[in-house]
Amino acid sequence: MGGWELFAIALGLSADAFAVAVCKGLSLEKIKKRNLITVGLYFGGFQAAMPLIGFWLGSSFQELITNIDHWIAFVLLAIIGLNMIKESRECAEKIDGSFVAKAMIPLAVATSIDALAVGITFAFLNVKIISAVSFIGVTTFILSAAGLWLGNKFGGRYKAKAELAGGIVLVLMGIKILFEHLGFLG
């Protein structure tokens, strides 16, 4: 997997965290630097940890499903991407403006479940997992902090667009993986 592909996946995975961070930003009167760091660490940390766990799970049973691994990667990415596209069309729920662990951990888990599935697909691809999860974590950290700031400054205009774009990217990556395996792409 090349750098641009990993960048596209990192952006796609970060879209949910960005959208939730925008909503958290809406709930704050004033943002403090520690809020930006907190949201970045929670979302970036979970987005890095989940694909690592998924990679480990996928590697554990890779030998059993080698003949269909490309289909698994395609289906998982398509389901995640289509779900994100669907969510971009739904009304947003109100998100608590608190940054305590009790408020942040459920959000971080919810926004990173798709990264677990992507990690499983990484086990079937030629991915340097430590670099990949580090890149995903840093990308999510930056976009989450930016989302918090943008949500506070400009409102919820970007939430649906971020989820829609992220979903489209993940579906396209799934199609690309399938087409490469089937020999349609070089």
Secondary structure, DSSP 8 states (H G I E B T S, - for coil): --HHHHHHHHHHHHHHHHHHHHHHHHT-SS--HHHHHHHHHHHHHHHHHHHHHHHHHHHHTGGGSGGGHHHHHHHHHHHHHHHHHHHHTS---------SHHHHHHHHHHHHHHHHHHHHHHTTS---HHHHHHHHHHHHHHHHHHHHHHHHHH-GGGHHHHHHHHHHHHHHHHHHHHHHHHTS--
